[in-house]
Amino acid sequence: MNWKMATLNEVASKITEIDAKQDKEIAVLTHKVEDLEKTVSEFRDRIRKNERWIAGAGAIISAVVTIIGIASALEAKEVNYGSNGSTQQEVLLQLSSD
């Protein structure tokens, strides 16, 4: 077995190299996280805008349906201009008593 002992400077150099690599990876990942947070914020804003639009459209549709329903009900209702009863003649039957 041919084992070579690493000197203290070699070990320190290797640790510094690993630390630099990890610092670079951390910086890249931090940047990616910041970009993703910005994207998520933009998506939330778009969703809120869509929710407001949908709520407004729903309110308008509800109002239109209500107005149409009231108009249909008024149109279907028979208007009674002072008449006290129907125009049909009624026949009164009297039964004879024995």
C-alpha positions as CSV (number, residue, x, y, z in Angstrom):
1,M,0.0,0.0,0.0
2,N,1.3,3.2,-1.1
3,W,-0.4,5.8,0.9
4,K,0.6,9.4,0.6
5,M,0.0,11.7,3.6
6,A,-1.6,15.0,2.7
7,T,0.1,18.0,4.2
8,L,-1.8,20.6,6.2
9,N,-1.6,23.1,3.3
10,E,-3.0,20.6,0.8
11,V,-6.0,19.8,3.1
12,A,-6.6,23.5,3.7
13,S,-6.4,24.2,0.0
14,K,-8.9,21.4,-0.7
15,I,-11.3,22.7,2.0
16,T,-11.0,26.2,0.5
17,E,-11.7,24.9,-3.0
18,I,-14.8,23.0,-1.7
19,D,-16.0,26.1,0.2
20,A,-15.6,28.2,-2.9
21,K,-17.6,25.7,-5.0
22,Q,-20.3,25.5,-2.3
23,D,-20.5,29.3,-2.1
24,K,-20.9,29.5,-5.8
25,E,-23.7,26.9,-5.7
26,I,-25.4,28.7,-2.9
27,A,-25.3,32.0,-4.8
28,V,-26.8,30.4,-7.9
29,L,-29.5,28.7,-5.8
30,T,-30.3,31.9,-4.0
31,H,-30.7,33.7,-7.3
32,K,-33.0,31.0,-8.6
33,V,-35.1,31.2,-5.4
34,E,-35.4,35.0,-5.8
35,D,-36.5,34.5,-9.4
36,L,-39.1,31.9,-8.4
37,E,-40.4,34.2,-5.6
38,K,-40.8,37.0,-8.1
39,T,-42.6,34.6,-10.5
40,V,-44.9,33.4,-7.8
41,S,-45.7,37.0,-6.8
42,E,-46.6,37.8,-10.4
43,F,-48.8,34.7,-10.7
44,R,-50.6,35.7,-7.4
45,D,-51.2,39.1,-8.8
46,R,-52.6,37.7,-12.0
47,I,-54.8,35.2,-10.1
48,R,-56.2,38.1,-7.9
49,K,-56.9,40.1,-11.1
50,N,-58.7,37.1,-12.6
51,E,-60.7,36.6,-9.4
52,R,-61.9,40.2,-9.4
53,W,-62.8,40.0,-13.1
54,I,-64.7,36.7,-12.5
55,A,-66.6,38.1,-9.5
56,G,-67.6,41.2,-11.5
57,A,-68.8,39.1,-14.4
58,G,-70.7,36.9,-12.0
59,A,-72.4,40.0,-10.5
60,I,-73.3,41.3,-13.9
61,I,-74.7,37.9,-15.0
62,S,-76.7,37.6,-11.7
63,A,-78.2,41.1,-12.2
64,V,-79.1,40.4,-15.9
65,V,-80.8,37.1,-14.9
66,T,-82.7,38.8,-12.1
67,I,-83.9,41.6,-14.4
68,I,-84.9,39.1,-17.1
69,G,-86.8,37.0,-14.5
70,I,-88.6,40.1,-13.2
71,A,-89.5,41.2,-16.7
72,S,-90.8,37.7,-17.6
73,A,-92.9,37.6,-14.4
74,L,-94.4,41.0,-15.1
75,E,-95.1,40.0,-18.7
76,A,-96.7,36.7,-17.7
77,K,-98.9,38.3,-14.9
78,E,-102.4,39.0,-16.0
79,V,-103.2,42.6,-15.5
80,N,-106.6,43.2,-13.9
81,Y,-107.9,46.8,-14.6
82,G,-110.6,47.1,-12.0
83,S,-112.5,44.0,-12.9
84,N,-114.1,42.3,-10.0
85,G,-114.3,38.9,-11.5
86,S,-114.2,36.8,-14.7
87,T,-116.3,37.6,-17.7
88,Q,-117.8,34.1,-17.8
89,Q,-121.4,33.7,-16.8
90,E,-122.1,31.6,-13.9
91,V,-125.1,29.4,-13.8
92,L,-126.6,28.8,-10.4
93,L,-128.3,25.5,-10.0
94,Q,-131.0,25.1,-7.5
95,L,-131.9,21.7,-6.3
96,S,-135.5,21.0,-5.6
97,S,-136.4,19.9,-2.2
98,D,-138.9,17.1,-1.8
